[in-house]
């Protein structure tokens, strides 16, 4: 069985800037989805009143 040693001290560490960018992108996607759901609910409620 072959074992690998870390070639650098940075290997295996999380790049916090990349993680932050990913989380911001995820938040933007969730916010857009929440807005779409809200709009669909409003349309459905408006259609039910007619």
C-alpha beads as a LAMMPS data file, in Angstrom:
LAMMPS data file: protein, C-alpha beads

50 atoms
49 bonds

1 atom types
1 bond types

-500.0 500.0 xlo xhi
-500.0 500.0 ylo yhi
-500.0 500.0 zlo zhi

Masses

1 110.0

Atoms # bond

1 1 1 0.000 0.000 0.000
2 1 1 1.333 3.402 -0.977
3 1 1 1.130 6.345 1.409
4 1 1 1.336 9.961 0.301
5 1 1 2.885 12.690 2.372
6 1 1 1.759 16.276 2.090
7 1 1 4.057 18.021 -0.346
8 1 1 3.482 21.433 1.185
9 1 1 2.090 22.810 4.427
10 1 1 -0.727 24.483 2.448
11 1 1 -2.003 21.187 1.051
12 1 1 -5.251 20.136 2.656
13 1 1 -6.046 23.607 3.957
14 1 1 -9.165 25.469 2.966
15 1 1 -8.681 28.700 1.060
16 1 1 -10.949 30.992 3.056
17 1 1 -11.298 33.515 0.234
18 1 1 -12.545 30.816 -2.150
19 1 1 -14.864 29.444 0.518
20 1 1 -16.248 32.930 1.177
21 1 1 -16.830 33.480 -2.548
22 1 1 -18.642 30.142 -2.810
23 1 1 -20.827 30.964 0.185
24 1 1 -21.697 34.392 -1.245
25 1 1 -22.661 32.750 -4.535
26 1 1 -24.787 30.212 -2.693
27 1 1 -26.513 32.945 -0.697
28 1 1 -27.292 34.863 -3.884
29 1 1 -28.799 31.727 -5.437
30 1 1 -30.901 31.025 -2.355
31 1 1 -32.090 34.644 -2.255
32 1 1 -33.139 34.457 -5.922
33 1 1 -34.965 31.182 -5.320
34 1 1 -36.763 32.608 -2.280
35 1 1 -37.876 35.595 -4.341
36 1 1 -39.179 33.301 -7.100
37 1 1 -41.120 31.234 -4.559
38 1 1 -42.604 34.392 -3.045
39 1 1 -43.675 35.631 -6.480
40 1 1 -45.233 32.269 -7.352
41 1 1 -47.170 32.241 -4.068
42 1 1 -48.430 35.756 -4.724
43 1 1 -49.516 34.787 -8.247
44 1 1 -51.288 31.682 -6.971
45 1 1 -53.073 33.618 -4.220
46 1 1 -54.054 36.305 -6.729
47 1 1 -55.385 33.672 -9.132
48 1 1 -57.414 31.969 -6.392
49 1 1 -59.228 35.232 -5.582
50 1 1 -60.587 35.586 -9.115

Bonds

1 1 1 2
2 1 2 3
3 1 3 4
4 1 4 5
5 1 5 6
6 1 6 7
7 1 7 8
8 1 8 9
9 1 9 10
10 1 10 11
11 1 11 12
12 1 12 13
13 1 13 14
14 1 14 15
15 1 15 16
16 1 16 17
17 1 17 18
18 1 18 19
19 1 19 20
20 1 20 21
21 1 21 22
22 1 22 23
23 1 23 24
24 1 24 25
25 1 25 26
26 1 26 27
27 1 27 28
28 1 28 29
29 1 29 30
30 1 30 31
31 1 31 32
32 1 32 33
33 1 33 34
34 1 34 35
35 1 35 36
36 1 36 37
37 1 37 38
38 1 38 39
39 1 39 40
40 1 40 41
41 1 41 42
42 1 42 43
43 1 43 44
44 1 44 45
45 1 45 46
46 1 46 47
47 1 47 48
48 1 48 49
49 1 49 50
